[in-house]
Amino acid sequence: MLEWSGGPDLADEQTKGDVTRLLHAYRAGDASARDALYALVYGELKGIAIRRLARMGRSIIDPTELVNEALLRLLDDRIQAQDRQHFFRIAATAIRCTLIDVIRQRQAEKRGGDVVITAFDPARESAPHGPTADQRWLEVEDALVALDKPYPRQCRVIELAFLVGLKQQEIADALAINVRTVERDLRFAKAWLREQLAP
């Protein structure tokens, strides 16, 4: 089941300033800033990934793998984030895209892998066949894609709340909107997604 509560404060003022400073240095061509930025945000993003994956149930995706791949994509593209809030806005999309890519790749491997013949197991056959955690992620992704077309801002708001765990003020800062707009967008996006994801 999806939970929409925000996470704890992501960093103190010193760390926020360090992320912004390193982003500027990295964009200016300072190669050492890339590794320093990676080290600074890695633990924070991994904590976010662990919490979000846990809320979706058991998954074959390791949070470490998810964050490593998302960060490598972000930093290899020499991201143009202006500050920490902008970085985490981009990171939310990178984590989402990486997660979906990994799930789809593993599902493709399962479909195309070697056939294994197993003995009939009545207990397994009689177990309820509800959606797996990975199937639920794909359903959420489809719903977010559908939301993004007519309501892109609301999609960014729910990404930052759900995937990154930003508080409403942090989301407002990241998207340059006011907190009341964030509140309205969250209410709208939650209701919209719940309707899309209803059985």
N, C-alpha and C positions, 0 to 999 in steps of 0.2 A: 504494500500500500504506500502511496506517495505521502510524504510529509513535507509541509511547506515552510516550517519555521526556519528562521535565519540562524546562522551559527554565531559563535562568540565573536567579540572584536578580533579582527584578523591580525592586527599588529599595533604596536605603540607608535608614537609620533616619530621616534628615531628611526625605526625600521621603515616606516612609510617614506621618510626622507631619503634613506639609503637606497630604496628601490628606485625612486625617481632619479636620483643622482646616477645610479648605475645604468639605468635605461638611457639617459642622455650620453653617458660615456660610451656605451656600447654602440649607439647610433653614430657617434662621432668617430668610430673605428678603433676604440680601445679594446683589444682582444681579451685582456685580463678581466674586463668588466663582465664579459659573458659568463665566465666560470663563477665569478663572485655573485652575479645575479642568480644563477642556477642554484648555488648553495643557499642563498638568502631566502628564496621563495619555495624551495623544494619541500621542506618539512611542512610548511603551511598548506601547499597544494596536496601533499600526500594525506594530511589530516582531513582535508575536505573530501578527497576521493574515498577514503575509508568510511567516513560518515555517510556519504551519499550512496555508496555501493551497499553498505549494510542496510540502509533503509529500503532498498529494492529487493532484499532477500539474497539467497545464496547465488553466487556468480562464479563463473570459471575465470573471470578476469581479476588479476592481481592488482591491487592499488598501486604498487610500486611500478609495475609494467605500464599501467595507464598514465601515471604522472611522468615517467621517464620519456615515453613516446610523445606525449603532448608537449612537454618542455623542449624536447629536441626539435619538434616541428616549429614551435614558436621561435626559438632562438636561431635556428638555421635560416629562417625567413627574414632575419634581421628586422624584427617587428618595429613598427613605428609608434609604439605606445608613448604617450606624452608624460604620463605619471603612473603611480601605483594603481589608482582606480582604473585607468584606461587599460593597464596591463592585465588586471584581473578580469576586466570585461572581455578582452581578447582571449584570455586563458579559459574562460567559461566555454566559449565556442570551440576552442581547441580540444578541451577535455571531452566535450560532447561528441565532436566529430571523430576523435581518436577512439572513444568508447564504441561508437557505432561501427567504425571500420574494423576494429578487433573482433567484435561479435560477428559481423558478417563474414569475415575471413574464416573464423573458426567454424561457423555453420557450413560454409562452402567446403572446408576440409572434411567435415563430418560426412557431408553428402557424397563427396568424391573419394573418400578413403576406402581402405580395404574392407570387405564384408566379413564380419565376424559372426559365426553361428554359435548361439548360446542355447543352453537347455531352457525349457519352459519353466518359468518361475511364477506359480499362481499368486503369490503375495505381490510380486511386482506388477503382474497383469491386472490385479484387482485394485491397485492403488489409484487414487484420483489423478486424472491427467490434466491438471490445470496448467496455466502458462508458466514457463520457467522464468527465472529472473532475467535471463537474456532476452526472452521473448517480450517481457514487459518493457525492457529498455527500448526495444525496437518499436513497440507500440507508442511509447512516450516520444520517441524520435519522430515517428510519422505524425503524431499530433502536433509536435512543435513545428515541423515543416509546414503543416496545414495552417497553424496559427500565424507563422511568420509572413505568409503571403499577404493576408489582409491587415494584419496587426503587428508589424515588425517591432515597434517600440515595446509593446506588451510582451513579445517573445523575449527581447533582451532583458526585460525586467525579471521575468520568471526564471530565465537562465541564471542570472546573477543571484537571485534568491535561492534557487534550488540547487544548482550545481556548485556555486562558489560559496554560498552561505552569507552573502553580504547583508548587512542590516539596511533598513529603508533609507537612512540618511546617506550611507555609502553608495547605494544604488542611485540615489538622486544626484550625488556628486559625480558618479561615473558617467551618467547619461545627460548631465546638465539639465535636469528637470527638478521640480520641487517635490517635497516629500508627499504632499497630498496627491499629486499625480501618480507617484509610485504606489501609494495605497490603493487608489482607484484601479490602476493597471494590474496590481496583484490580485485584487478581488475579481476583476474581469477574467484574467488569464486562468486563475484557479478554477473558476466556474466553467470556463470554456473547455479546459483540458479535462476536467472531471466528466463533462458531458461526452467528450470525444472518447474517453477511456472507459466509460460505463459498459458493463457486459451486455 
